[in-house]
Amino acid sequence: MYRFLLTPRWWGINVFAVLAIPVCIFMGSWQLGRFEDRVDSHRQQADRAAAAETAAARPIDSLLPVDQVTSGRQARARGTYDARHQLLVPDRTLDRKAGSRPGFYVLTPLRTDGGKALPVVRGWLPGDADNPADTAEVPAPPTGEVTVTGALQASENIGTSGVQASGGLPAGQLGMISAASLVNIVPYPVYDGWITLGETSAPLKAVPPAAAEGSGLDLKAFQNLGYTCEWFVFAGFVVFMWFRLLRREVEAARDAALGIGTDVAEEEPEGVPAG
């Protein structure tokens, strides 16, 4: 009854199933591993963030380049604020919760003794960066030489900032906080990284440091989990279809053995004389 399994047609079906099932299981396991790696990275980032809050601040030069280890660490720099090149970063919120008020960051470059400038986000204000009434609330930066301490952040890109580009923004505004964006605005080199102050003066509100890119449970992490389920479903579907085809073939062979469904000789049409 199962001799049909040796036919060329079923050889092709069997080979496909034998190859497809391990591939689906491998891809599902790989996607699950990616999700677990992101979970572990998120946990490690949370532990580093908690440790960074109590760790002593280190000079900015000793923490560069910014990576998943140094992101969020307390950095220290000394210099003079350049109020002439102060910038507003529009369309920012302090958190991603529903109903959070839109506002803007206040970014002031700090000219250090080494010649480079460190972008410093002094705080956040609610409102519209294009509204003079809202921007009038921006306090002036301290004068003279100061020492600042804040959480170190990596340069933003389109994926992290949610802003396509700085082009088209009014003068005095910045779309993405990055050296690539600032190099066309300020007449001096800047650090490839920025800090957000933990302590600000009213009415500014402190901006909490963001998790390093690729270390949080973001949409990509849950996409990996979704892909894991899809690949395992594909493997189960292959097994289901193989058994379904096998069952249909067995039933067809049984019916053929019992003479069910075989062609029966056609009867002579009525009204046609014999011979």
Secondary structure, DSSP 8 states (H G I E B T S, - for coil): --GGGGSHHHHHHHHHHHHHHHHHHHHHHHHHHHHHHHHHHHHHHHHHHHHHHHS--EEGGGG-S--TTTTT-EEEEEEEE-GGG-EEEEEE-S--STT---EEEEEEEEEETTS-EEEEEEEEEES-TT-HHHHTT------SEEEEEEEEE----HHHH----STT--TTB-SS-SHHHHTTTSSS-B-SSEEEESS--TT-B-------TTSS--HHHHHHHHHHHHHHHHHHHHHHHHHHHHHHHHHHHHHHHTTTT--------TT----
